[in-house]
Amino acid sequence: MGHWFQQNIVEPGKLPLLLALSAFVLTFAVTRMITRMIRAGKGPFRNITPGGVHVHHVVPGVVLSVVGGFGAVASGHHGLAAGIFAVVFGVGAGLVLDEFALILHLDDVYWTEEGRQSVEVVVLTASLVLLVLAGFSPLGVDELSGEEQQSRLGVVLTYLFNFGLVLITLFKGKARMAVVGTLIPFIALIGAIRLARPASLWAKRFYRRRHRARARAVLRAYHHDVRWAGPRRRFQDLIGGAPDRTPLPGPGPGGET
């Protein structure tokens, strides 16, 4: 095990990436645990509100990400400094992406339905970094032979072809497949071939007069959402906590609504 770790992680310079990923996942898990305890009113933790201003944890996250990022660039792939800055960056990135929805909406939507986007982005980010750590190279360049790697034209054409597939997948409304497809070209190929989501730019442009294709896209999207929406929501609730349920308006005083 030690020989494998030395040969596949340390020597290729992947140890800082492993440390950053570990710190990222651990920070997100600990942060969610603390915020859920604060939400439930349990434990010693409370929101930080100096002067009545709620300081979100994205603020120290940005600072740590900047420090860790610049430090990692300056320290290279090996050595103690590289590992330390990688951990600092991982902690900062975990704090920032845990409040991704806040940055996106410019509003405190942490415990709302929109707040689920933070959990989704964190899971997607961790998955992509894990793929890179496992040996995948963006756009499948590491699948080329030695002679093909020496050919600049072949590499450029590979990049362009895969980039085109990723763009098509993105325009078809399949953002998750597009992101994963940048690392695994086969995923981008599937996304580019299959029908677009009915509300996507691709469907609005190319399915406008193709009524059968539009009907099939709506039906497929419906079956996909019915099949996967529930499990995805339960998985997100398990990781990040269930969002607040907005109560239906009830009768007011005297029976008035």
HUVENUR-V673852 format. One record per residue. BURIAL is b if it has 24 or more other ideal C-beta (glycine too) atoms within 12 Angstrom, else e. Layout:
BEGIN
((BURIAL) (BURIAL))
END
This chain:
BEGIN
((e) (e) (e) (e) (e) (e) (e) (e) (b) (e) (e) (e) (e) (b) (b) (b) (b) (b) (b) (b) (b) (b) (b) (b) (b) (e) (b) (b) (b) (e) (b) (b) (e) (b) (b) (b) (e) (e) (e) (e) (e) (e) (e) (e) (e) (e) (e) (e) (e) (e) (e) (e) (e) (e) (e) (b) (b) (b) (e) (b) (b) (b) (e) (b) (b) (e) (b) (b) (b) (e) (b) (b) (e) (e) (b) (e) (b) (e) (e) (e) (e) (b) (b) (b) (b) (b) (b) (b) (b) (b) (b) (b) (b) (b) (b) (b) (b) (b) (b) (b) (b) (b) (b) (e) (e) (e) (e) (e) (e) (b) (b) (e) (e) (e) (b) (b) (b) (b) (b) (b) (b) (b) (b) (b) (b) (b) (b) (b) (b) (e) (b) (b) (b) (e) (e) (b) (e) (b) (b) (b) (b) (e) (e) (e) (e) (e) (e) (e) (e) (e) (e) (e) (e) (e) (b) (e) (e) (b) (e) (e) (e) (b) (e) (e) (b) (b) (e) (b) (b) (b) (b) (b) (b) (b) (b) (b) (b) (b) (b) (b) (b) (b) (b) (b) (b) (e) (b) (b) (e) (e) (b) (b) (e) (b) (b) (b) (b) (b) (e) (b) (e) (b) (b) (e) (e) (e) (b) (e) (e) (e) (e) (e) (e) (b) (e) (e) (b) (e) (e) (e) (b) (e) (e) (e) (e) (e) (e) (e) (e) (e) (e) (e) (e) (e) (e) (b) (e) (e) (b) (b) (b) (e) (e) (e) (e) (e) (e) (e) (e) (e) (e) (e) (e) (e) (e) (e) (e))
END
